[in-house]
């Protein structure tokens, strides 16, 4: 069975026609996202040879699983393909379905499995911690959370040393916004158009993609023009886009703001980089208005950019608060907010608590992920492979 990974997930040739119908693509559309001439399937690249054999699967069939999903899960829980893939096993960059077909996972669990599926070091850390203590809140001492917090802080610049653990990126961004508003005494937040920071009731206001927003009260967030160097109104002139932020502050607020939040590369909006010079200019404008700068590293963090460990480092800025999730735990439910001790102090004015934030199993996994990234030089690998991919894609433009 021929299989290949594409940007939106897993790919197997037998699903192409159903995918084609779902997106109304003509058979020979050379402008389509992917085009396999029906009379020449040899253009589909074959996966590299692997002598790994997954264990025999004897569980429920795809039809059985789909039937239960339709009956017991929320109708908002959607799936890919007319005939959805029943994934039952993973090994590094590959996943396997219930028939033993191998797929290259280009989706990585929504940009989450950065070390590979079932990486032995991460699995070992999770198993060892689970055998000793599966759960303990931060109300008691446990070395797993402290060890990971120390290692995580060592990866961040300046005074970004205080860590709050959450269970997801949405939670992390919610907490960051809360801290910024408490610290500054202001309510107004500036986000970017096309931004995605979560879709729960609070942080949904900062998200600026209509298909991820419900009709709920969303106040206090202003969306600046997206500094898109490819399609934006000012091209790649970052400082011109930054003037829009200044205008928002001058005409849409009292002159003071709580924070500016942005991704270094917009993920859900299509992997769009920000115009050069934009973040340094905006950070200066925000701080002059008394606000904090929040870097959402949920999708760009943990060596993904290749050249740097964090996306904001590419722009030469140092934020006041950094949020992270996804790649932090290689698939384990885990997120974090890192800030300075001065800003972190605002949460002591009342009681702040997260039952599962800092769970020992999750933080043990997080520490193992950091060690794997370093040991296997995954940042260097991302740089080499990513640069090669961009070079070849740029060549295809001709």
Buried (B, 14 or more C-beta within 10 A) or exposed (E): EBBBBEEEBBBBEEBBEEBBEEEEBEEEEEEEEBBBEEEEEEEBEEBEEEEEEBEEBEEBEBEEBBEEBEEEEEEEEEEBBEBBBBBBBBBBBBBBBBEBBBBBBBBBBEBBBBBBBBBEBBBEBBEEBEEEBEEBBBEEEBEBBBBBBEBBBEBBEEBBBBBBBBBBBBBBBBBBBBBBBBBBEBBBBBBBBBBBBBBBEBBBBBBBBEEBEEEEEBEBBBBBBBBBBEEBEBBBBBBBBBBBBBEBBEEEBEEBBBBBBBBBBBBBBEEBBBBBBBBBBBBBBBBEBBBBBBBBBBBBBBBBBBBBBBBBBBBEBBBBBBBBBBBBBBBBBBBBBBBBEEBBBBBEEEEBEBEBBBBBBBBBBBBBBBBBBEEBEBBEEBBEEBEEEEEEEEEEEE
